[in-house]
């Protein structure tokens, strides 16, 4: 997947992204970090086809992206479950046009099981915790077998322990399913703990300040992995925090 120099203007003069040139490998989990408002979500929306670049091109598997695709699934910041549908019905939604109804039923249950929501199939979103709602959204995204998943700060508004649990679940799912994931976050430790690569953006107009490949195995421990801790500190410094714990 390649994103070659997209730029976006708000109005006539505001430059949001400045000569962004990135290439993502199949099966990578890439976290994009940067200051609030720098254009992290804009990059994801351009690559996913929701916004057109004002210059440059975006390529996925060698084909130019000209709009959203059913092969690429976007998980937004806020709960996207349909409140009048149960967990089962929400997850099943993406398979509604499948001709093999038996296989659709099997896949729906398989991915509900993968995100540990067995027993909650007939619950409505308002009957679930925030973390459970997020897991249901992940199941709905994964059940259609997307080529690429875009996750725009999917843990926003969740408590710390729930975030930790969901990080582990996404890491486990990524290692099991090998999906290409572009994960937008403002949390440095979250990115360093999860990603195969971390891309650090500057303030607006955003440029790529760092592009780090992380080879440390999961689970990662900053206290015992000196190389990882050094990379972590370099990211904090690059983002203007010189006394990171």
HELIX and SHEET records of a PDB file:
HELIX    1   1 UNK A   40  UNK A   48  1                                   9    
HELIX    2   2 UNK A   87  UNK A   92  1                                   6    
HELIX    3   3 UNK A   93  UNK A   95  5                                   3    
HELIX    4   4 UNK A  101  UNK A  114  1                                  14    
HELIX    5   5 UNK A  125  UNK A  127  5                                   3    
HELIX    6   6 UNK A  130  UNK A  142  1                                  13    
HELIX    7   7 UNK A  160  UNK A  177  1                                  18    
HELIX    8   8 UNK A  188  UNK A  194  1                                   7    
HELIX    9   9 UNK A  226  UNK A  238  1                                  13    
SHEET    1   A 4 UNK A  20  UNK A  23  0                                        
SHEET    2   A 4 UNK A   2  UNK A   7 -1                                        
SHEET    3   A 4 UNK A  55  UNK A  60 -1                                        
SHEET    4   A 4 UNK A  63  UNK A  64 -1                                        
SHEET    1   B 2 UNK A   9  UNK A  10  0                                        
SHEET    2   B 2 UNK A  14  UNK A  15 -1                                        
SHEET    1   C 6 UNK A  72  UNK A  75  0                                        
SHEET    2   C 6 UNK A 148  UNK A 152  1                                        
SHEET    3   C 6 UNK A 180  UNK A 184  1                                        
SHEET    4   C 6 UNK A  29  UNK A  33  1                                        
SHEET    5   C 6 UNK A 197  UNK A 201  1                                        
SHEET    6   C 6 UNK A 208  UNK A 213 -1                                        
END                                                                             
